[in-house]
Amino acid sequence: MTKRLFSFAVGVGFGFGLAVITFRWFQRTVERLAPPQVARSMTESARGLILEVRDAVVEGRAAMREREAQLRAEHGLPIPESPAPGTRTPRPRALA
């Protein structure tokens, strides 16, 4: 009888513990997937992507200027003054 009572108590304890763990996991998942949390997560991801693209563009432009200067030097062409970083040069207008 004592063996059965012990086994029953262990089973009830195990079941209760598993139920508590499962309930907490479910609650955290529901909170994580709530609309404000999802919106915040998407905003952070988009912001990170924008920063990565911006860094890639800046790095690409710097590499482009460096390569252009190298090619101009190889062919004896004058090297134009480069604009300050972050400034835009006006695009030539197409003839209509």
N, C-alpha and C positions, 0 to 999 in steps of 0.2 A: 504494500500500500504506500509506503514511504517513497519507493522508487517511482511509482506512478504520479504521486503528488509533486515530487521534484521535477519529473519530466514535464508535467503540465505547467508548473511555474516557469521553467526555462522556456517552454514554447510560448507562453503568454508574454513573457518579458521580451523574447526575440521578436514576436509579432508586433508588440507595442513599439519597440525601438525602430523596427523597419517602417511602421506606419508613420512615426514622427519624422524619420529621415525623408521618406517619400513626400510627406506633406510639405516640409520645408523646401525641398527641391522644387516641388510644383509651385509654391508661392514665389520663390525667386525667379523661376522661369516666367511666370505671369507678370511679375513686376518688370522684368527685363524686356518683355515683348509689349508692354503698354505703349500706346501711341506716342506720348511725350518722350519716352526713352528711345523709341525707334527713330523719331524725328531728330533727337539730339545726336544719336549715333550716325545717322545719315549726313547731318550737317558737318560733324567732325570729319567724316570720311571725305566729303566733298571738299572741305577746306584743305585737308591734307593733299588731295589730288591737285588742287589748284596750285598749292605751293610747290609741289614737285614739278608740275608743268612749267611754272614760272622759272624755277631754277634751271630746268633743261633748256628753256629758250635763252636765258642769259648765258649759259655755258656754250650753247650752239653759236650764238652771235659772237662771243669772244673767240671761239675757234675759227669762225668764218673770217673775222677781221685779221686774225693771225695768219691764216692761210693766204688771204688776199695780199697781205703785206709781203709774204714770202714769195708769192708768184710775181708780184710787181718788181721785187728786188731781182729775181732771176731774169726777168725780161727787160730790165732797165727802164721801167716805167716809173713816173713820179708817185710817191706814196702820199695820198691826201691826208690832211690832218683828221684824226678821228674825233668825233664828237664826244663830249663828256658822257660817262656812263649814265644811263637812265634818260637821256634826252633823245628825242626822235628827230630824224632828218626828214625834211619835206620830200614827198614823192614827186617825181617829175610828172607833169600833167600830160596826158595823151592828146595828140592832135586830133581834133574832131573832123 
